[in-house]
Amino acid sequence: MNPILAILKEHNISDTQISELFQTLTENPLMAMGVVSQLGIPQDKLQQLMGLVMQNPALIKEAVEELGLDFSKVEEAKAKLKQ
C-alpha cells in the first residue's frame, strides 16, 4: 500500500474521506491542504506525511492511481497554480 494512504488509514481516515481528499487534490491542490487539516491527523504524523511527499512526489501519483483517479487532473491543477 502507498505510504501516504497507509498513514491516512492508520489514523482511521475512511476510504470515503481519502477519496474526497484526493479528488480535491486533483481539482484544486490548495484546497486539499484545508481538507488535510480537517482530518485530525496529529501534527507529528502530518509532518511525516508532508516529508514523504516532499522527498518523493511520485507517491502522490501512485496514491491517485491506486484510488483509480485521473492523475492528469493533478498535472492540470499544478499548471494552473504556476500561471
N, C-alpha and C positions, 0 to 999 in steps of 0.2 A: 504494500500500500504506500502511496505517496506520503512523504513525511509531513507535508502540510495538512493533508486530510487526517493523518494519524493524530496529530496534535489537537485538531479540532474535535475529533471523536473522543479523545482522551478526556476532554472537558465537557463531555455529554452534549455536544452540539449535534442537533438532529440532522439527519440526511436532508430534510427539507430546508433547514437553515443553511446548511452547507451549499446546497444547490442555489438558494437565493443569493448567498454571498457571491458565488462565482458567476451567477447570472448578472448581478450588479457590476462585478468586476469587468465582465465582457462589454457592458453597456457604458459604464462611467466609473473608471478606476478611482477617481477622487471620492465618489460616494461610497465605494467599497470600504474605505478607511472608516467611515462613520458606522457602517454596518458591523465591522470588526469590533469597534469599541463598544457596541451594544451587546455583544455576545457574552460578556462577563468573564473573559479569559484573564487569569491573574497576570499582572504586569510582567513577572519574570518569564512566563511562558509566551506571552505576546512578544517580548524581546527576542526570545529564542526563535519564534516563528519568523519574525522580521529578519533576523540574522540569516536564517536558512534561505529566505527569498533573496536577500542581498548577495549572498555568496553563490547562489545557484538559481538565477532567474528562470532557468528551464523547468524548475519544479512547478511553476505556475502553469506552464503549457501542459506538463504531464497531468496535473490535477484537473485542468479544464477538460483534457481529452478523456481522463478516467471517468469524469462525470458526464461525458457524452455531449459537451457543449462545443461551440464553434470557436476555436482559438483565433481565427481571422478577425473576429469581432474585437478581441483584445488588442490586436495589432491596429485595427481601425481607430479604436478609442485612444491608443497611445499616440497615434499620428495626430489626432485632433488636439491632444494636450500640447503637442510641440508647436502648434500653429499660433 
